[in-house]
Amino acid sequence: MRQTDTSNLNPLRPPDFVAVGHVTKDLLADGGFLIGGTATYASVTARNLGKQAAIVTSASADLALAERLPGVQISLRPAQATTAFENIYEGGRRHQFVRAVAEPLTAADVPEAWRRAPIVLLGPLVRELGAEMLSVFPGALLGVTAQGWMRRWNSDGLVHDRRWDEAHAVLPLVDVLFFSYEDVGYDLERLKAYASLAKTAVVTHSHLGAIVYHGGRSQWFPGFQTKEVDPTGAGDVFAAAYMVAYHEMGDPFEPARFANCTASLSIEGRSISTIPSREQVEARLRENRLVDDLTPAEREMIDSVLI
């Protein structure tokens, strides 16, 4: 049975922002963990940017999710285990392992009032969301971080990219697709194929920033200079900030600058600890310190994915 924390939910209107997907335990070498997952990073980002945020997720009771995410409404499908990942970074690349998986999520896990939310981000991690979730929020600006549909893992839990054969059916139903060059195994053909199927596609490139594809055009937005401590979740923070800004601006390109700036602040600490407020984002935007020291190889890569 679904359990919903409604302690600070206004019953007269839905949340401003709903994130759907598994929260995670991001395992540490010392045996501990940090809370993670797209739903976690996205909901905290929306909350910190001044939105009433909510998540639909599945996790074990021992996670004490309401205590970890104050100010975020939670619709929780109980599970024996919380989805767990181990991330190992080497030479700028991430090696990821799946160590546990919670319960799948369905339309029944979404409270009725939340289906009228104006901004929704679907964030599958381990294929826990089915296609039915695409039709649950008919009036929303609907975004998808598709990494969970673009990955597979072997018997040891090591994550690899996979060809997303369902993209042709999914992408016409969403407003914004988010993914990274890494998510498609640095396969330029797949990157451009997915981008061409979406109304708006945003491809992130780590510290280099992001490229927005919309209406047959593409534009690169460079990242902001930062002091990286922990890059985990940066793409999820970016996606949430982009969706918030897109809903406010009504323009598919300019929100990428706001989202790059938000993500640059979020990686200056561990886990969700440095996801910024709107005031912090606006202060860095005014400084406008962009990444401007691209190597020839980085410049060539950016040029290769523009259309």
N, C-alpha and C positions, 0 to 999 in steps of 0.2 A: 504494500500500500504506500502511496506517495505521502511524504511528510513535507509540509511547507511552513517555513518561517515567515509569518506575516506581521511580526512585531512592529515594523515601521512601514507597512504597506498601506497606502491610501486606497480604501476600497472603492472610491468613486472614479478612479482612473488607473490604467495599467502603468507599469514602470516605463520610464523613457527608453530604456535600453535592456534587452534580454540577450544573454549569451547562453548557448545550448551546447553541451558537450561535457566530457569527463573532466573533473578536477583530478589532479595527480599528486602523487608523492614523487618528488624528484630526489632520488636516493644519493646520499653523500658517502664518501669513502670511509668516514668515521662511524658509519652505521646509522646515522640520523637521516633526516630528510627535510626538504623545503617544499612548501606547497607550490604547485604549478598547474600547468594546463591552460589551454586557450581560454576556457570559461573563467578561470581565476584571473589571469592577467587582463582580459578584456573587461570584465565587470569592475575590477578595481580601477582601471583606467577611466571608464565611463563615470564611475562614482567620483573620482578625483577631479574630473573635468566638469563636475557640477550636475551630473545626471542622476536620476533615480535608477539604480541598476539592479538587475536580478539575474539569477542563473538557474538553469534546469540541468541537473546533473545526477550522477550516481556515485556513491562512495560508501565506505564502511563507517559505522557510527563512531569509531575511535578517532576519526579525523577531527571531530568537534568543529565542523565547518563554520557554524555560525559565529564561533568565537574568533576564528581566524579571518573572517571577512565581515567585520562590523559595518553596518550601513548597507549591506547587500542582501536583498531578499533571496531566499533559497527554496527551490522546489527539489526535494531530494528523493531519489529512488534508492532505498537501502540496498547494500551489497555486502557480501562476505569479505570482499577485499576492495581497496581503492586502486585504481589503475596506477601503476608505478613504472617509472622510467629511470634508467641510469644513463647519464650523459657524460661522455669522455671527450675532451677537446684536445686535439693534437694538430699542431701546425696550422691552426685556423680552421680546421675541419672538425665536425662533430660526429662521433661514433655513438649511436644510441641503441639502447637495449630495452625491450619490454620485459618487465619482471612480474607484472600482475595486471589483470583486467577486471573492471567492475561490470555492472549490468548494462545491457543495451537500453537506449532511450527511445520512447515512442511518443506519439501525439498525446496519449493518455497522461503523460508526465507533465504536460504543460497546463497550468491553471487557466481556466476559461478567460479570466480578465486579462491575462498576459498576452493572449492571442491578438489583442488590439495594440500592442506596443508599436511605436513608430519606427524604432530602430532595432533590428535583430541581427545577431551574428551567430551563424552556425559554425562550431569549431570541433569537428570530429577529429579524434586522435587515433583511435583503434577501430575504425569503421563501426562505431557504436550508434551512428545515426543512419536510419534508412531514408529512402527517397520520400516517404510520406511526410517527413518533417518540412519539406519544401513548401507544402501547401497549408501549413498550420497558421501562418501569419500573413493573411492575404493583403493587408493594407500597409505592410511594413516596407521600409527600405531594407532590403535583405542582402546581407553579405555572407560569404562563405570563405573560411580559411580551409583549403581543401587538402592540407597535408595528410590528414588521416585517411583520405580516400586514395592518396598517392603513395602509400607505403605498405610494405609487407614485412614480415619478420620470420626468421628461421627458427629451428628447434632450440637454439641457444638464446633466442630473443633479439638477435642482432637485426636492426632495422635496415631495409633496403627500399629504394624507390620501386614503384610498379607502374605499368601503363594503366592509366585511368580510363578504362573502356566505357564507363558510365557517363563520361563528361558530356557527350552529345545529348543525353537525356536531362542532365542536371542543369547545365549552364544556361539554357534559355529561360529557366525559371528563377534565376537570381539576378540581382542588380549589380553586385560587385564580387569579383573573384580575387582572392589574395593567395599568392604562393611565391616561393623563392626559387631562384635558379637551382639551388641545391635540391629542392623537392622533386625536380624532374631529372635529376642526375646529370645536370649541366648539358642536357640534350636540347639544342637550339630548335630542332624541328618540333619537338613536343611543346616547348615553351610557346612558340608562335601559334601552334594549333590550338592550344587551350585559350590563349589570348584572343584569337579570332572568333571563338565561340561565345565569348562573354560580352554582355552589354558594355561593361567596364571591367578591365583586368588590371591589377596592380602587381608587378613583380618586384620583390625586394632583393637587394644585392648587398646585404650586410652593411658595412660602414660606407659603401659607395652611394647608398640612397635607394631610390625606387624609380621604376618606369611605369607610367600610366598609359594604358591603351584604351582609346575610346573613339568611336565614330570614324574608324579608319586612320586615326592619328595616334602618334605616340610622343611622349615627352619625358625626358629624364629630369629628376629632381635630386640634386646631390644631397648627401647626408650632412649632418652637423658635426663639427669637431667635438669630441667627447673624451673622457677618460674611462675606458672600458674596464669594468670589474667582473661582470657576469652577463654575457649576451643572451642567456636563456630567456625566452619570452618576448624578445624585442619585436619579433614579427607580429605577435598577438597584440602587443601594446600599439604597434603601428596600425593594425587593422581597426582596432576599436577607436583610436583617435581619428583615423580617416573617416570612419562611418559617422562619428559625431560631427565632424567638420563638414562632411558632404551634406548631411541632413540640414545643417545650418546655412551653408553657402549655396547649395543647389548646383555646384560646379564640380565636375569630376576630376579636374586637374589640380587646382590650387590646394585642396585638402592634403595632398601628398607632402607639401612643405610642412604643414602643421604636424602631420603624423611623423615625419622624419625627426622633427624637433622633439616631439614627445618621446619617441623611442630612444633618442640619444641621451636623454636624461634618465630613462628607466634603467639603462645598463651600467649606471655609475654605482650601483650597489647590488646586493644579492636578492634574488627572488623578487617579491613585490615591494620591497622596502623603499625603493627610490622612484616608483611610479609617480610622476609629478602632478602638482596642481595646475590648474589653468594659468594661474598667475606666474608660476615658474616657467611654463611653456612660453607665455607671451614675453617674458623677460629675455629668454634666449632667442626668440624670434627677432627681437629688436637688435640683439648683438649681431645676428646674421653671420656667424662664423662657420662657413661651409667648408666641407672637405674639398681642397683644391690642389692636392698634390698627387693626382692619379699617375700611376706608372703607364708607360706605353701599352702594356698588356691589358691593364684595367680599362684604359680608354678604348682600346680595340674591342674589348668585350662589351662595353656599353654601346658602342656604335653598331655592333653586330646584332643586337636585339631590338634596335629601333626600326620602325617601319615607316 
